[in-house]
Amino acid sequence: MKSNLLENINNPTDLRKLEPSQLPQLAKELRDFIIDVVSVKEGHLGASLGVVELTIALHYVFNTPEDLLVWDVGHQAYGHKILTERKDKFHTNRQLGGISGFPKRGESVYDTFGVGHSSTSISAALGMAIASQLKGEDKQHIAVIGDASIASGMAFEGLNHAGVTDANLLVILNDNAIGIDPSVGALKQYLTSVKEGKNPKQNNMIKSLNFDYSGPIDGHDLPKLLSELERLKKVKGPKFLHIITTKGKGLQQAEDDQVKYHAPGKFDKTTGEIHPKSEENLPLKFQDVFGLTLVELATNNPKIIGITPAMPSGSSLKFMMDSFPDRAFDVGIAEQHAVTLSAGMATQGMVVFCNIYSTFLQRAYDQIIHDVALQNLPIIFCLDRAGLVGEDGATHHGVFDLAYLRCIPNLIIYAPKDEIDLRNILYSASLGLEHPIAIRYPRGRGKYLSSKFQVLNSKFQTIKIGKGHELKEGTKTAVLSTGFIGNNVTLALNEISNSDAIAHYDFGFVKPLDESLLHEIFATFETIITIEDGVIKGGFGSAIIEFAAENNYATPIKVLGIPDVFVEHGTVEELQKICGIDVESIMKLLLE
């Protein structure tokens, strides 16, 4: 019986004591370890399984952490974490107080750069390489990037610069033809032709950027990987290694259904079967309400277009892509392009729904201002995953959108309190607006325990822009909420036996605010409390304080929301409690 190699490896120094012939066994053990833990604890599975051999080879050949290794996005870094002194903590991955699901500088010296969003690795590693050069250090600098991430503009910016330097940089392209969804675009077609040997060697675009190109090689063949990495260590200047891998390698179901097994939830580690979750009598997911409603609207309006940067499954734009493939576009990991493409279409009278996760819209901020708002083009931005998103943590929380969008002229901002409101604002926006609008809604499910048929066949109602609503009467204190977090206020008020003194108002529109309603509120109540699932600095509560100052109201205002820190990972419920916006915290505040 073979001894277990992994149990004796705590860091790369231990790893390098093994013979090369032992590494395939270690690869199997590392895969099994990842599967054992993720099957129970959940997390990003397929990407990490696909780079097990590469991870071992990199830490075996290079002198990490002195040699600097940067992982792009970080979905694939579980094996890296296990081999770099976090094996015993790996079961805490993505849990409150546990290790992060992504590389994080504050967590380990082996995590050279914090990641979570795509396409940053080449620029970061090049910056490290140039700095090492200036300091006279002899180090290796390696960026591992996927074929979906390398199609992003920022990755090309890094390649473009690196090609005119003599920096000691190695870019490894992990080519598996998929990010979260299958890769798209002309670059994907180019890489496919390279893999299939159909592209002439003299037509190599990477070589034309002054990189020493090698590959493609089998990324699961450890002897080949070790040999090529050892050779590349001795090559000076910018180098590029193209490897071919299979996402989900080693678990048949994960290889067969790479989209589902990107982050499959809990599953049987032996069979690979995902543990079924009953969706009976559960509210619809917000993303599905968006996707199915958009199909419904597009059926009756041939000018409706859907656009997403690489998230057709995550945003549920896949429903429109199936129904209207000529009018729904996955543009790859290219948020800036997605926004300006939308702008171009809007100039020609198309009704464009641009669906981008709140955290990813940050990457296209200039385009929102310069290409959309400045030109007052009525694009409908649908910001999925707004607010706290849970276990993905600080890199993925959609908590900044209210603050970074509220300062932009011409832009309408709306946060539906439930899935019916989401349907109605999508309908209202599709009828035509004079300005662009950002509609933000959370990850997860709505609140109505009804069938899909009932929710999706509710009759559309037009929402009047800039109108707030009273949800509950009161006499002394007014609670002003925006968006889905307002349901926590409703639940808290339901738990208070005598809540006659407390009124509750829904301000779906953060911009423009319903100023006539605000004048009425400030004239009536002794205290005002605002609540949002965005950052306090510059958000909805700030807008209310600004209104009060402009109109000389002295009413005390208490602002609840996300504090001025980067909130780490945990369940949404745990993080809401930390921020004081969960039901129990709101109830205690109201009782006081």
C-alpha positions as CSV (number, residue, x, y, z in Angstrom):
1,M,0.0,0.0,0.0
2,K,1.4,3.4,-1.0
3,S,2.0,5.9,1.8
4,N,0.1,9.1,1.8
5,L,2.4,11.8,0.5
6,L,0.2,14.8,1.0
7,E,-0.1,14.3,4.8
8,N,3.6,15.0,5.1
9,I,3.6,18.1,2.9
10,N,2.9,21.4,4.6
11,N,4.8,23.7,2.3
12,P,6.7,23.8,-1.0
13,T,10.0,23.0,0.8
14,D,8.4,19.6,1.8
15,L,7.1,19.2,-1.8
16,R,10.6,19.6,-3.3
17,K,11.9,16.7,-1.2
18,L,9.9,14.3,-3.3
19,E,11.2,12.5,-6.4
20,P,9.6,13.6,-9.7
21,S,8.3,10.0,-10.1
22,Q,6.2,10.5,-6.9
23,L,4.4,13.6,-8.2
24,P,1.6,11.9,-10.1
25,Q,0.6,10.1,-6.9
26,L,0.6,13.4,-5.1
27,A,-1.6,14.9,-7.8
28,K,-4.2,12.2,-7.2
29,E,-4.0,12.7,-3.5
30,L,-4.4,16.5,-3.9
31,R,-7.4,16.1,-6.1
32,D,-9.0,13.7,-3.7
33,F,-8.3,16.1,-0.8
34,I,-10.0,19.0,-2.7
35,I,-13.0,16.8,-3.6
36,D,-13.3,15.5,0.0
37,V,-13.5,19.0,1.5
38,V,-15.4,20.9,-1.3
39,S,-18.0,18.1,-1.5
40,V,-19.0,18.9,2.1
41,K,-18.0,22.6,2.5
42,E,-18.9,23.8,-1.0
43,G,-16.8,26.2,-3.1
44,H,-15.1,26.5,-6.5
45,L,-14.4,23.0,-7.6
46,G,-13.7,22.5,-11.4
47,A,-11.1,25.2,-11.8
48,S,-8.9,23.9,-9.0
49,L,-9.2,20.3,-10.2
50,G,-8.0,21.4,-13.6
51,V,-4.7,22.8,-12.5
52,V,-3.5,20.2,-9.9
53,E,-0.5,19.1,-12.0
54,L,0.4,22.7,-12.9
55,T,0.2,23.8,-9.2
56,I,2.5,21.0,-8.1
57,A,4.9,21.7,-11.0
58,L,5.1,25.4,-10.3
59,H,5.9,25.0,-6.6
60,Y,8.3,22.1,-7.4
61,V,10.3,23.9,-10.0
62,F,10.2,27.5,-8.7
63,N,11.5,28.7,-5.4
64,T,8.2,30.0,-4.0
65,P,7.7,32.3,-2.1
66,E,10.9,34.0,-3.2
67,D,9.9,33.4,-6.8
68,L,6.6,35.2,-7.2
69,L,3.5,33.4,-8.4
70,V,0.3,35.3,-9.3
71,W,-3.0,33.4,-10.0
72,D,-5.6,35.2,-12.2
73,V,-9.1,35.4,-10.6
74,G,-8.2,32.8,-8.0
75,H,-11.0,30.2,-8.6
76,Q,-8.2,27.7,-9.3
77,A,-6.0,28.3,-6.3
78,Y,-7.3,25.7,-3.8
79,G,-4.4,23.3,-4.6
80,H,-2.0,26.2,-4.2
81,K,-3.5,27.0,-0.7
82,I,-3.3,23.4,0.4
83,L,0.4,23.1,-0.6
84,T,1.3,26.4,1.0
85,E,0.7,25.9,4.8
86,R,-3.1,26.0,4.7
87,K,-3.9,22.3,4.4
88,D,-5.1,22.0,8.0
89,K,-7.3,25.1,7.6
90,F,-8.7,24.3,4.2
91,H,-11.9,23.0,5.7
92,T,-12.6,26.6,6.8
93,N,-12.5,27.9,3.2
94,R,-15.0,30.7,2.5
95,Q,-16.5,30.4,6.1
96,L,-16.7,33.3,8.5
97,G,-13.3,33.6,10.2
98,G,-11.8,31.0,7.9
99,I,-9.4,31.3,4.9
100,S,-10.5,33.2,1.8
101,G,-11.7,31.4,-1.3
102,F,-9.2,33.6,-3.3
103,P,-5.5,34.4,-2.9
104,K,-5.1,37.1,-0.3
105,R,-1.9,38.9,0.6
106,G,-2.7,39.2,4.2
107,E,-3.3,35.5,4.5
108,S,0.0,34.0,3.3
109,V,3.4,35.1,1.9
110,Y,2.7,32.6,-0.9
111,D,-0.3,34.8,-2.0
112,T,1.7,37.5,-3.7
113,F,-1.3,39.4,-5.1
114,G,-4.9,39.6,-3.9
115,V,-7.3,38.6,-6.7
116,G,-11.0,37.9,-7.3
117,H,-11.7,39.8,-10.5
118,S,-10.2,38.6,-13.7
119,S,-7.3,39.6,-16.0
120,T,-5.0,41.4,-13.4
121,S,-2.3,38.7,-13.2
122,I,-0.1,39.8,-16.1
123,S,0.0,43.5,-15.1
124,A,0.7,42.6,-11.5
125,A,3.4,40.1,-12.2
126,L,5.0,42.5,-14.8
127,G,5.0,45.2,-12.1
128,M,6.8,42.7,-9.7
129,A,9.3,41.8,-12.4
130,I,10.2,45.3,-13.2
131,A,10.6,46.2,-9.5
132,S,12.9,43.1,-9.0
133,Q,14.9,44.3,-12.0
134,L,15.3,47.8,-10.6
135,K,16.4,46.3,-7.2
136,G,18.9,44.0,-8.8
137,E,17.1,40.9,-7.7
138,D,17.3,37.6,-9.5
139,K,13.7,36.3,-9.2
140,Q,11.2,34.5,-11.3
141,H,7.7,36.0,-11.8
142,I,4.9,33.8,-13.0
143,A,1.3,34.8,-14.0
144,V,-1.2,32.0,-14.5
145,I,-4.2,33.1,-16.6
146,G,-7.1,31.3,-18.2
147,D,-8.2,31.6,-21.8
148,A,-11.4,33.4,-20.8
149,S,-9.4,36.0,-18.7
150,I,-6.7,36.6,-21.3
151,A,-9.4,37.9,-23.7
152,S,-10.0,40.9,-21.4
153,G,-8.6,44.2,-22.4
154,M,-6.5,44.6,-19.3
155,A,-4.7,41.3,-20.0
156,F,-3.8,42.6,-23.5
157,E,-2.6,45.9,-22.0
158,G,-0.2,43.9,-19.8
159,L,1.0,41.7,-22.7
160,N,1.5,44.8,-24.9
161,H,3.7,46.4,-22.3
162,A,5.6,43.3,-21.3
163,G,6.6,42.6,-24.9
164,V,8.7,45.8,-25.1
165,T,10.5,45.1,-21.8
166,D,13.3,42.6,-20.9
167,A,11.5,41.8,-17.6
168,N,11.8,38.3,-16.2
169,L,8.1,37.4,-16.7
170,L,6.5,34.0,-17.5
171,V,2.9,34.0,-18.5
172,I,1.2,30.6,-18.4
173,L,-2.0,30.3,-20.4
174,N,-4.2,27.7,-18.8
175,D,-6.3,26.9,-21.9
176,N,-9.4,24.9,-21.0
177,A,-11.9,26.7,-23.3
178,I,-14.1,27.8,-20.4
179,G,-14.3,30.4,-17.6
180,I,-17.5,30.1,-15.6
181,D,-19.4,29.7,-18.9
182,P,-17.7,28.5,-22.2
183,S,-15.2,31.0,-23.6
184,V,-16.4,33.1,-26.5
185,G,-14.9,35.3,-29.2
186,A,-12.3,35.4,-32.0
187,L,-9.4,34.8,-29.6
188,K,-11.1,31.5,-28.4
189,Q,-11.3,30.5,-32.1
190,Y,-7.6,31.4,-32.6
191,L,-6.6,29.3,-29.6
192,T,-8.7,26.4,-30.8
193,S,-7.0,26.5,-34.2
194,V,-3.6,26.5,-32.4
195,K,-4.5,23.5,-30.3
196,E,-5.7,21.6,-33.4
197,G,-2.6,22.5,-35.3
198,K,-4.5,24.4,-37.9
199,N,-2.8,27.8,-37.3
200,P,0.6,28.3,-39.1
201,K,3.5,28.7,-36.6
202,Q,4.6,31.9,-38.4
203,N,1.1,33.3,-37.6
204,N,1.6,33.2,-33.9
205,M,0.1,36.3,-32.3
206,I,2.0,35.9,-29.0
207,K,5.3,35.6,-30.7
208,S,4.4,38.8,-32.6
209,L,4.2,40.5,-29.2
210,N,7.9,39.7,-28.6
211,F,7.2,36.8,-26.2
212,D,9.2,33.6,-26.3
213,Y,6.3,31.3,-27.0
214,S,6.2,27.5,-26.3
215,G,3.4,25.0,-26.4
216,P,0.7,24.0,-26.5
217,I,1.5,21.1,-24.2
218,D,-0.6,18.8,-22.1
219,G,-1.1,20.5,-18.7
220,H,-1.8,17.2,-17.0
221,D,1.5,15.6,-18.1
222,L,3.8,16.3,-15.2
223,P,7.1,15.2,-16.8
224,K,6.4,17.5,-19.7
225,L,5.4,20.4,-17.4
226,L,8.5,19.9,-15.2
227,S,10.8,19.8,-18.2
228,E,9.4,22.9,-19.9
229,L,9.3,24.9,-16.7
230,E,12.9,24.0,-16.0
231,R,13.9,25.2,-19.5
232,L,11.9,28.4,-19.2
233,K,13.7,29.3,-15.9
234,K,16.8,29.8,-17.9
235,V,15.2,31.9,-20.6
236,K,15.5,35.7,-20.1
237,G,12.8,38.3,-20.9
238,P,9.1,37.8,-21.4
239,K,8.0,34.1,-21.9
240,F,4.7,32.5,-22.7
241,L,3.8,28.9,-22.1
242,H,0.5,27.6,-23.6
243,I,-0.9,24.6,-21.7
244,I,-4.1,22.6,-22.4
245,T,-6.1,21.4,-19.4
246,T,-9.5,20.0,-18.6
247,K,-11.6,21.9,-16.1
248,G,-12.9,19.4,-13.5
249,K,-10.1,16.9,-14.3
250,G,-10.4,13.7,-12.2
251,L,-14.1,13.9,-11.4
252,Q,-16.1,12.6,-14.4
253,Q,-19.2,14.7,-13.7
254,A,-17.2,17.8,-13.4
255,E,-15.5,17.1,-16.7
256,D,-18.8,16.4,-18.4
257,D,-20.7,19.4,-17.0
258,Q,-18.1,22.1,-16.4
259,V,-20.6,24.9,-16.0
260,K,-22.5,23.2,-13.2
261,Y,-19.4,21.9,-11.4
262,H,-17.7,25.3,-11.4
263,A,-19.2,25.7,-7.9
264,P,-21.6,22.8,-7.5
265,G,-22.6,23.1,-3.9
266,K,-22.5,19.9,-1.8
267,F,-22.1,16.6,-3.7
268,D,-21.3,13.0,-3.2
269,K,-17.5,12.7,-3.3
270,T,-17.6,9.1,-4.5
271,T,-20.2,9.4,-7.3
272,G,-19.9,13.1,-7.9
273,E,-23.7,13.4,-7.9
274,I,-24.8,16.8,-6.6
275,H,-27.1,16.6,-3.6
276,P,-30.5,17.7,-4.8
277,K,-32.0,20.8,-3.3
278,S,-35.8,21.0,-3.4
279,E,-37.0,24.2,-5.0
280,E,-40.6,23.4,-4.3
281,N,-42.4,26.3,-2.6
282,L,-39.3,28.5,-2.7
283,P,-39.3,32.0,-4.2
284,L,-37.7,32.4,-7.6
285,K,-34.1,33.6,-7.8
286,F,-33.9,37.3,-8.7
287,Q,-31.6,36.4,-11.6
288,D,-34.3,34.1,-13.1
289,V,-37.0,36.7,-12.6
290,F,-34.7,39.0,-14.7
291,G,-33.9,36.4,-17.4
292,L,-37.5,35.1,-17.9
293,T,-39.0,38.6,-17.7
294,L,-36.6,39.8,-20.4
295,V,-37.7,36.9,-22.7
296,E,-41.3,37.9,-22.1
297,L,-40.6,41.6,-22.9
298,A,-38.4,40.8,-25.9
299,T,-41.1,38.6,-27.4
300,N,-43.2,41.7,-27.8
301,N,-40.5,44.2,-28.6
302,P,-38.0,43.4,-31.4
303,K,-35.7,46.3,-30.3
304,I,-34.8,44.7,-27.0
305,I,-31.2,43.6,-26.7
306,G,-29.5,41.6,-23.9
307,I,-25.8,41.9,-23.2
308,T,-23.6,40.3,-20.5
309,P,-19.8,40.1,-20.0
310,A,-19.2,36.4,-19.6
311,M,-22.0,35.6,-17.1
312,P,-25.0,34.2,-19.2
313,S,-25.6,31.5,-16.6
314,G,-25.0,33.6,-13.5
315,S,-27.2,36.4,-14.8
316,S,-29.8,34.1,-16.5
317,L,-29.4,35.9,-19.8
318,K,-29.0,32.4,-21.1
319,F,-32.9,32.3,-21.3
320,M,-32.8,35.1,-23.9
321,M,-29.8,33.6,-25.6
322,D,-31.8,30.4,-26.2
323,S,-34.9,32.3,-27.3
324,F,-33.4,35.1,-29.3
325,P,-29.8,34.2,-30.1
326,D,-29.5,37.1,-32.5
327,R,-30.4,39.7,-29.9
328,A,-28.5,38.4,-26.8
329,F,-24.7,38.7,-26.6
330,D,-22.1,37.2,-24.3
331,V,-19.1,39.5,-25.0
332,G,-16.6,37.6,-22.7
333,I,-14.8,39.2,-19.8
334,A,-15.0,42.7,-21.1
335,E,-17.1,44.9,-19.0
336,Q,-15.8,48.1,-20.6
337,H,-16.7,46.8,-24.0
338,A,-20.1,45.6,-22.8
339,V,-21.1,49.1,-21.6
340,T,-19.8,51.0,-24.7
341,L,-21.3,48.3,-27.0
342,S,-24.6,49.0,-25.3
343,A,-24.1,52.7,-25.8
344,G,-23.5,52.2,-29.5
345,M,-26.7,50.2,-29.9
346,A,-28.7,52.7,-27.9
347,T,-27.7,55.5,-30.3
348,Q,-29.5,53.5,-33.0
349,G,-32.7,53.2,-31.0
350,M,-32.3,49.7,-29.5
351,V,-33.6,49.0,-26.0
352,V,-30.5,47.6,-24.3
353,F,-30.5,45.6,-21.1
354,C,-26.8,45.4,-20.0
355,N,-26.6,42.8,-17.2
356,I,-23.4,43.0,-15.1
357,Y,-22.8,41.9,-11.5
358,S,-22.6,45.0,-9.3
359,T,-19.0,44.2,-8.3
360,F,-17.9,43.9,-12.0
361,L,-19.5,47.1,-13.1
362,Q,-16.8,48.8,-11.1
363,R,-14.5,47.8,-13.9
364,A,-16.4,50.0,-16.5
365,Y,-16.7,53.2,-14.5
366,D,-15.3,55.5,-17.1
367,Q,-17.6,54.0,-19.7
368,I,-20.7,54.6,-17.5
369,I,-19.8,58.2,-17.1
370,H,-18.3,59.1,-20.5
371,D,-20.1,56.8,-23.0
372,V,-23.5,56.5,-21.3
373,A,-24.4,59.2,-18.8
374,L,-22.7,62.1,-20.5
375,Q,-24.5,61.3,-23.7
376,N,-27.7,60.5,-21.8
377,L,-28.2,57.2,-23.5
378,P,-31.2,55.2,-22.0
379,I,-29.3,52.0,-21.3
380,I,-30.9,49.7,-18.7
381,F,-28.1,48.4,-16.4
382,C,-29.2,45.4,-14.5
383,L,-26.9,44.9,-11.5
384,D,-27.1,41.4,-10.2
385,R,-25.5,40.4,-6.9
386,A,-25.9,43.8,-5.4
387,G,-25.3,44.1,-1.6
388,L,-23.6,41.4,0.4
389,V,-23.0,38.3,-1.6
390,G,-21.7,36.0,1.1
391,E,-18.9,33.5,0.9
392,D,-17.0,35.1,-2.1
393,G,-16.2,37.9,0.2
394,A,-14.6,41.3,-0.2
395,T,-13.8,41.1,-3.8
396,H,-17.4,40.2,-4.8
397,H,-19.7,42.2,-2.5
398,G,-21.8,44.6,-4.5
399,V,-21.9,47.2,-1.8
400,F,-20.3,50.2,-3.6
401,D,-22.8,50.7,-6.5
402,L,-25.1,53.2,-4.8
403,A,-22.2,55.4,-3.8
404,Y,-20.3,55.2,-7.0
405,L,-23.4,55.7,-9.2
406,R,-25.2,58.3,-7.2
407,C,-22.8,61.1,-8.1
408,I,-23.2,60.6,-11.9
409,P,-25.5,63.1,-13.6
410,N,-28.5,61.8,-15.7
411,L,-28.4,58.3,-14.1
412,I,-31.5,56.9,-12.5
413,I,-30.9,54.4,-9.6
414,Y,-33.6,51.9,-8.5
415,A,-33.6,49.0,-6.0
416,P,-36.6,46.8,-6.1
417,K,-37.9,45.6,-2.7
418,D,-39.0,42.3,-4.2
419,E,-39.3,40.3,-7.4
420,I,-42.6,41.8,-8.4
421,D,-41.0,45.2,-8.3
422,L,-38.1,43.9,-10.4
423,R,-40.5,42.7,-13.1
424,N,-42.3,46.0,-13.1
425,I,-39.2,48.2,-13.3
426,L,-37.9,46.0,-16.2
427,Y,-41.2,46.5,-18.0
428,S,-41.4,50.2,-17.2
429,A,-37.8,50.8,-18.4
430,S,-38.5,48.8,-21.6
431,L,-41.3,51.3,-22.5
432,G,-38.6,54.0,-22.9
433,L,-36.8,56.3,-20.6
434,E,-35.2,59.7,-21.0
435,H,-32.1,58.7,-19.0
436,P,-30.0,55.6,-18.3
437,I,-31.1,53.5,-15.3
438,A,-29.2,51.2,-12.9
439,I,-31.5,48.5,-11.4
440,R,-29.7,46.7,-8.5
441,Y,-31.0,43.5,-7.0
442,P,-29.5,40.9,-4.7
443,R,-28.1,37.4,-5.1
444,G,-30.5,34.7,-4.1
445,R,-34.2,34.4,-3.9
446,G,-37.1,36.8,-3.7
447,K,-39.8,36.7,-1.0
448,Y,-43.0,35.4,-2.6
449,L,-43.6,31.7,-1.9
450,S,-45.5,31.1,-5.1
451,S,-45.0,29.2,-8.2
452,K,-43.0,30.4,-11.2
453,F,-46.2,30.6,-13.2
454,Q,-47.8,32.9,-10.7
455,V,-44.9,35.3,-10.3
456,L,-44.1,35.5,-14.0
457,N,-47.7,35.9,-15.0
458,S,-48.4,38.7,-12.6
459,K,-49.7,41.6,-14.6
460,F,-47.2,44.3,-15.4
461,Q,-47.6,47.7,-13.7
462,T,-45.8,50.9,-14.7
463,I,-43.6,52.3,-12.0
464,K,-43.4,56.0,-11.8
465,I,-39.8,57.3,-11.8
466,G,-38.8,58.9,-8.5
467,K,-41.7,57.8,-6.4
468,G,-41.4,56.5,-2.8
469,H,-44.1,54.6,-0.9
470,E,-45.4,54.3,2.7
471,L,-45.3,50.6,3.8
472,K,-46.5,51.2,7.4
473,E,-47.9,54.1,9.3
474,G,-46.3,55.5,12.4
475,T,-46.2,58.5,14.6
476,K,-42.6,59.2,16.0
477,T,-39.9,57.3,14.1
478,A,-39.7,56.8,10.3
479,V,-37.5,54.0,8.9
480,L,-36.5,54.7,5.3
481,S,-35.2,51.6,3.4
482,T,-34.1,51.0,-0.2
483,G,-34.3,47.7,-2.0
484,F,-34.6,44.1,-0.7
485,I,-33.0,44.9,2.7
486,G,-36.3,46.6,3.5
487,N,-37.8,43.2,4.0
488,N,-35.6,42.9,7.1
489,V,-37.3,46.0,8.5
490,T,-40.8,44.6,7.8
491,L,-39.8,41.3,9.6
492,A,-38.4,43.3,12.5
493,L,-41.5,45.4,12.8
494,N,-43.7,42.3,12.8
495,E,-41.8,41.0,15.9
496,I,-42.4,44.2,17.9
497,S,-45.7,43.9,19.7
498,N,-46.4,47.7,19.8
499,S,-44.9,49.3,16.7
500,D,-47.5,52.0,16.3
501,A,-44.8,54.7,16.8
502,I,-42.7,53.4,13.9
503,A,-43.4,54.1,10.2
504,H,-41.7,52.4,7.3
505,Y,-41.1,53.8,3.8
506,D,-39.7,52.2,0.7
507,F,-37.4,54.4,-1.4
508,G,-36.9,52.2,-4.4
509,F,-35.5,55.2,-6.2
510,V,-32.2,56.4,-4.7
511,K,-32.0,58.8,-7.5
512,P,-34.1,60.8,-8.1
513,L,-35.4,60.9,-4.5
514,D,-39.0,61.5,-3.8
515,E,-38.5,64.9,-2.3
516,S,-42.2,65.7,-1.7
517,L,-42.5,62.5,0.4
518,L,-39.3,63.4,2.2
519,H,-40.6,66.9,3.1
520,E,-43.7,65.2,4.5
521,I,-41.6,62.8,6.5
522,F,-39.2,65.4,8.0
523,A,-42.2,67.5,8.9
524,T,-43.9,64.6,10.7
525,F,-41.4,62.5,12.6
526,E,-39.0,63.1,15.5
527,T,-36.4,60.6,14.3
528,I,-35.4,59.1,11.0
529,I,-33.5,55.9,10.4
530,T,-32.2,54.9,7.0
531,I,-31.1,51.4,6.0
532,E,-29.4,50.0,2.9
533,D,-27.2,47.1,2.0
534,G,-24.6,49.3,0.5
535,V,-21.7,51.4,2.0
536,I,-22.8,54.1,4.4
537,K,-20.2,56.6,2.9
538,G,-21.9,58.2,-0.1
539,G,-24.9,55.9,-0.2
540,F,-28.7,56.2,0.3
541,G,-28.4,57.4,3.9
542,S,-25.9,60.1,2.7
543,A,-28.5,61.2,0.2
544,I,-31.1,61.7,2.9
545,I,-28.6,63.6,5.1
546,E,-27.8,65.8,2.1
547,F,-31.5,66.5,1.5
548,A,-31.9,67.4,5.2
549,A,-29.0,69.8,5.1
550,E,-30.1,71.5,1.9
551,N,-33.6,72.1,3.4
552,N,-32.4,73.0,6.9
553,Y,-34.0,70.1,8.7
554,A,-32.5,69.3,12.1
555,T,-34.3,66.0,12.6
556,P,-31.8,63.3,14.0
557,I,-30.9,60.8,11.4
558,K,-29.4,57.3,12.1
559,V,-27.8,55.7,9.1
560,L,-27.5,51.9,8.8
561,G,-25.6,50.1,6.2
562,I,-22.1,48.6,5.4
563,P,-19.4,50.3,7.5
564,D,-16.3,51.8,6.1
565,V,-14.3,48.6,6.0
566,F,-13.9,45.7,3.5
567,V,-16.4,43.1,4.7
568,E,-14.9,39.6,4.6
569,H,-16.5,36.3,3.7
570,G,-19.3,34.5,5.5
571,T,-23.0,33.7,5.0
572,V,-25.1,36.7,4.0
573,E,-26.9,36.3,7.4
574,E,-23.7,36.4,9.3
575,L,-22.4,39.4,7.5
576,Q,-25.7,41.3,7.9
577,K,-25.4,40.7,11.6
578,I,-21.8,42.1,11.7
579,C,-23.1,45.2,9.8
580,G,-26.1,45.6,12.1
581,I,-28.7,45.2,9.3
582,D,-30.1,41.8,10.1
583,V,-33.6,41.4,11.5
584,E,-32.5,41.0,15.1
585,S,-30.2,44.0,15.1
586,I,-32.9,46.2,13.5
587,M,-35.5,45.0,16.0
588,K,-33.2,45.9,18.9
589,L,-32.5,49.3,17.5
590,L,-36.2,50.0,17.0
591,L,-37.0,48.9,20.5
592,E,-34.4,51.3,21.9
